[in-house]
Amino acid sequence: MKSISSKRLKGNILIPGDKSISHRVVILSSIAIGISNIKGLLLSDDVKKTIESMTSFGASIKFSSRGICTIEGVGLGGILEPKVPLNFDNSGTSARLVMGLASTHNITSIFTGDASLSSRPMKRVLKPLTNFGANYSLRKDNFLPAILKGSDLPIPFTYELKEPSAQIKSAILLGALNTPGTTKVIDKYNTRDHTERLLDLYDADIEVRKIRSIKEISINGVNDLKALNIDIPGDPSSAIFPIVASLICKGSDITVKNILINPTRDGAFRVLKNMGAKLKFMNHKRLAGEDVYDINAKYSDLKGVDIKKHISPTMIDDYPIIAIAASKAKGKTTMRGLSELKLKESNRFEGIINLLRKSGVKVEQKNNDIIIYGNNELKSGGFEFQTYLDHRMAMSALIMGLISKKEIEIDNSDTINTSFPTFYSVMLKINSKISRA
């Protein structure tokens, strides 16, 4: 897939369902009592891996001709031991959340993944789960494949997050569901809170207390979850790609419908507003326990900003595309405290710097900070970008191509299916010059 300089992006578009919520809804519906009907479930490669794993655990998951997903749950404590290893390909979210669920069931599961996932650290999520009484082994003590033996008599505990990871928090909360007594997670990082919101919708015995900037989430386990009928809103981490394209391509004016805006995930939109982006949030509604808006984005004269470290948990997936916006902004943008980017699907810290430099943008690295010197000129382009199987770096490179003199081509467009399978058709609909290579 490749892209070239584009102007006057126009149109109204729909974005597929939120990936984070889709993963969690599949898992919770699979262990609820009764039948859940889900509209707008994201059928990306990542979410398909969660569906496969929950099917291996015994849940019945079907799709109607209208795309509605129906899940008949097995109930808490009812998951079966998988007959074959669970292959998560490139989906770190699937693997880590399912580890949490399996850790408090008396089953043994084998977790595998592709080359990218097998290079990402897993000890940081598995080690906290041993507090339940689970046991595990990992290749070289940190990497997949993993063997996880769930606890036959899970023990509740209190855990304070050591790093800003919603996946670690969610894994513990999912394990807590099948654990007698009260399990607590203390979160001082303001990590994304979809798991807590959904657990409340599914009738889990959950309490969230906030004392100043610290959240304490408590679950009293072994309480049945109820099945739901639920609509999943559009994914903001996908919507931000056409939105940024509209902000940086002259004469553009697009509207993206039904997008989730959650205070633990809206950091990128707040940063764009600070940069001078013309963004308008309209037609508020509530879906899946979340606030949802239509977002209008118009071409804007952006300016550089200082993005503080404390905001990173609310936009951790969005730094690559924000870097593209910063390359078009006048002046210096500093993105601070990005060590977590080195542990994503690829080393996004290096990927951002590499993409900007290849495009002729002046960029500096200082410890875990990236400093971008932007300007309103077209970028150079004229290269193929190696994605390292990273969907967000792939899409960011293609958006960079829309403001480049020469084409930018990516080495692997299939990886985009990880999160945004309709990316190509959505970008064509708004008249961007993206084509199949």
N, C-alpha and C positions, 0 to 999 in steps of 0.2 A: 504494500500500500504506500502511496506517496501523495504529497500535497505541494501546492504552489500558491503564490500570492493571490489573495482573494479580497473582494470588497463587497459592500452592501449585502451582508447576510440578512435575510428576512424570513419571517414565518413564525408560526406557532407549533411547538413540538411537545411530544410526550416522552418522558424518560422512563425506562424500566424500573420496577420496584426496588426499594432500598435493599442493598446486599446484606447489611448487618441485621436488619429486621427479618429478612427472608431466612437466613440461617437459623435464627433463634425461634421463629415461628414454626419451622419444620421440626426442630428438636422438641419444643414444648408441646406441640400438637401430638407428637408421636408418643409422649408419655402421659397425656391427658386421658381422662375417662370420656369416651364417646367419640363423635365424629366432628372434626373441624373442617370448615369450608373457607378457603383462602383465595381472595382475588388479588391479582397484581403480583403474585410471587415471581421473583426474578429467577428466570431459568438460565442463569449463567453457568459456566463450567464449575465455578466454585460451589454454587448452591446445589448443583447436581451431585456433587460429592457428599454433601450433607444428606441429601435424599437417599443416596445409595447406602450410606452408613446406617441411617435409621431403619431402612428396609432390612438390612442385615440383622438389626436388633429385633426385628419382628413386627414393626409397624406396617400397616397397609396404606400405601400412598398411590393415588390415582389422579388422572387429569381428565376433565370433561372436554368435549369438542369446543367449548367456549373458553377454555384455558383456566377454568377454576380447579384448584387443587383440593382434593378431598383426602383427609388423613384420619384413619381410625387408630386411635392410640392404644397402647398396651398397658397403660397405667403405671404409676410409680412402682419401681421394683420389678417390673415385668419384662424388662429387656432381656433378650436371649444372647447367649454367647455366639459371636459370629463364627461361621464355619470356615471362612477364608480370611486372609489378611485384609484390612481396610486400607484401600489405596486412595489417598487424598490428592494425588497429582500435585498441583501448585497451591492448594488451598490451606494456608496456615490457620485461618479462622475456623474452618471445619475441623481440622485435626485437634486444635487446642480446646474447642468447646466440647467436642465429643470425648476427649480425654477426661474432662471434668465430670461429665455425665457417667462415664463408665467406671470412674474411680471409686464409687460407692455401691457398686453392684458386684456380686460374687461371680464374676466372669473374667476370663483372660482374653485380651484383644491385642492384635498385632497391627501397628500403625506404620504405613509406608507412604512414600511420596516420590515426586519426580526429582531431578537433579537440583532444581532450585529450592524446593521445600526441604530437601535432605541436607542443605547447607545452612538452614536457619536454626537457631538455638531452641531446643525443646526442654532443657532441664529447668529453665526458669518457670515453666508452667507445671511440670510434673513434680518437682520437688515440693511445692506447697501442698500438693494433693496427698503426699505421704502422711500428712497430719490426720487425714481421715482413716489411715491404716492401709492405704494402697501401697503397692510395690511396683517398681519399674526397672527396666534396663534400657540403655541407649547405646548406639554406636559411638565409640570414642567419648562416652559419658555425656554427650550433649546433642547428638543428631539422630534422625531417623535412619533405619527403622527402630521402632520402640516396641517393647513388650510391656503391657500394663496389666497387672493383676489387681482387680478391684477388691476393696475390703468386704469381708463377709459380715463384720460388725462395725460399721463406720462410726467414727467418734467426732463430735462437733468440736470446733476450735475457733479462736479469734486470730485473724491474720491482717496485718497492716501492709498494704502494698509498698513494695520497695522501689517500684518504678511505675511510670504512667502507662499501664497496660490494662485496657478494658478486657482483653482476652483472658488474662490471669484472673481478674476479678470475676468474670462471667463463668470461668471454669469452676471456681470454688463455689459460686452460688448454685450452679447446676448440680454439683456434687452434694451440696447441702440439702437438696430437695429430698434425697433418700436417706438422710441421716437423722436419727432421733436426737431431739434437743435443739439448741440454738447455736447456729454458726454465724459468725460476724466477720465482715470485711470492712476495714477502715481505709477510706480512699481520700487522700489529701491532694490528689492530682486533678480532680474534676474530670475523670475519664468518662467516655460516652456511657450513657445510662439506659440504653434500650433494654438490657436484660431486666433491670429493676422494674421499668415501666410495664414490660410484657408479663413478668411474673405476677404483678398486681392484677393485670387483666385476666390472667388465667386462674386467679383465685388462690395463689400461693399465700402462705402465712408470712408475709414480708413486711418489714418496717424500715423506713429510711429516715434517719435523723441527721440534721445538719447543724453542726456547732461551728459558727463562723465559716471557715472555708473547708472544714473537714466533714466528710460524710461517713456515717456508720450505718451499714446495711446489715440487717439481721434477718435470718430465715429460721423459722421453726419447722423442722423437717417432718417427712412422712405424713403430709396432708395432700389429699388428692387434688389434682388440677382439673379444671373443667374445660371441656371442648368449647371452641369459639367459632363464630363467623367473623372474618376479619378482612379488611381492605388494607393493602400495603402501599404507602405513598412512594413517590419517585425518589430516587437516590440522589442526594445533594452532591456526593462525591463523583457522580457521573455527570449531573447537570452542569457542574462547574466548567466542564470542557467547552461545550457550545456557548456558555455564558461568557467565559474569558475570550473566546473567539470573537464574539460580538463586540466586546469592549475594545479590542485591539484592531479590528478590521474596519477601515473607514466606511462611514455611511450605514453601519449595521443597526438593526433594531429587531430583536427577537423576543418572544415570550415562551417561557418553559412552564408547563402546567403541572400542578399537584406535586410540589417538591417539599419534602420534609425539611423543616427548620427546627433544629433541636439545639438548646443552649450549650450542650456538650460537644456539638459538631459544627457550629456556625462560624468558627473562627476565620475561615477563609473569606466568607462574605463580609465580616466586619473589617478585615484587612483591606479588601477591595474598596469598601466604602471610604475608608481612610485614605486610600490612594486616589479618591475622586471619581470612583466608578458611578455611572448613572444606573443605579439599580432601584427597582420599584417592586415592593412586595404587596400583592393584591389577593383578594378573594380568600380570606382566611377560613379554614375549616379544621376539624379534628378527625384524624384517622389513626388507628392502631395506638391510641393513647398519645399521639404526637400532634404538634401544630404543623399545618400544611398550607402552602401559599403557591400562587402563580407568581413567577418572577420575570419581570421585564428588564432587559439589558440592552443599552444603547452604547454606540461608540463613544469613548470618553478619552479626554486628555488626562492620562494618569500621571501621578507623581510618586517618587520614591518614598518609602517609609521605613521605619525601624520596627521590625517584628520581634517582640520580646519572647524570651524562652517560655514564660509561663502560659502563653497561649497555645503552645505546640500540641497539647493533648486534644484540643478542639479542632485541629486542622492537620493532623499528622499525615493523612493520606493526600493532602492537597498541595504540599510544598512544590512538587514538580511543575504543576500548572500555574501556581502563583509565581514561580520563577520566570515563566514565559511572560506573564503580565508585567513583571518587574523589568524585564529586558526592554519593554516598549515604554516604560514610564520614564519621565524626565528626572534625572538625578539618581542618587544612591539609595538602594534598598539593602538593608541588612537583615538576614534571617538568622536568628540566634538559637543556640542550644539544640542542634539537630543530630545528636548522636544516635537517636532512635532510628533515623533514616538509614543507617548503615546495616540495620537488621531486618529490612523489608524484603520483598520478593527479589530485589537486587539491592546492591549498595546504592541507594538513591542519592546519597550525599555526593558520591563520585559521579553518578549518572547526570545529575543536574549540572555540575561543573563542566563535564565533558560536552554535554549538549550545547550549553551556552558558548563555550569556547569554539566549538566547531562552527557555530553560527556567527562568529565574529563579535561576540559580546564580551566586554571586559568583565572579568569575574575574579574574585580573590577568595582564598580560604584562610581563615584564622581560627585555629583550634576546631571547635564544632560549629563555627559560624560561616555563612556564605555571604559575601558582599558582592552585589550586582550593580554595575554602572549602566543604567539604561539610557536609551534615547529613542526618539520617535521615528527613526529611519528604518527602512527595510533591512532585514538581516541578510547575511550572505547566502546561506543555504548551499546546495550543490554537493550533498554528501549522503551516504547511507548510514543510518544510526543503528547501532547494535543494542537491542532491547534487553538482552539477558533474561528473556521470558517474563518481563515486567510490564504488565498491562498499562499502568499509569505512565510509565516512561514512554511507552509506545505512543499513547494518545497525545502526550505533551509534545513529543517530537513532531507529530502531524499538525498540531495547532501552531507550533513554531513555523512550519512550512507555509502557513497561510499569511505570514508577514515576511516572507523571504523572497529574494530576487530569483533564486534558482530552487529547483525542487529539493525537498527532503524526503528520502525514502527510508522505510524501516525494514529491518531484516526479517521480522516475524509479526504478521498482523493477527494470526490466530490467537495469540496471547490476550488480545483485547476481549475475547469471549469470556475471559475470567470474570469480568465485572460488567461489561457494557456491550452485550452481543449485538445491539442495534446501532452501535456508534456510527458505522458507515452510512446506513440509510438515513439516520437523523441528520448527520452533517450534510449529506446530499440535499435533503429537504430544505435546508436553509441556504442552499446555493454555494456552499464552500467548494473549492476546487481540490477535492480529495478523490483519488482514483485508485483502482486496483492496479498494482504494479504488474 
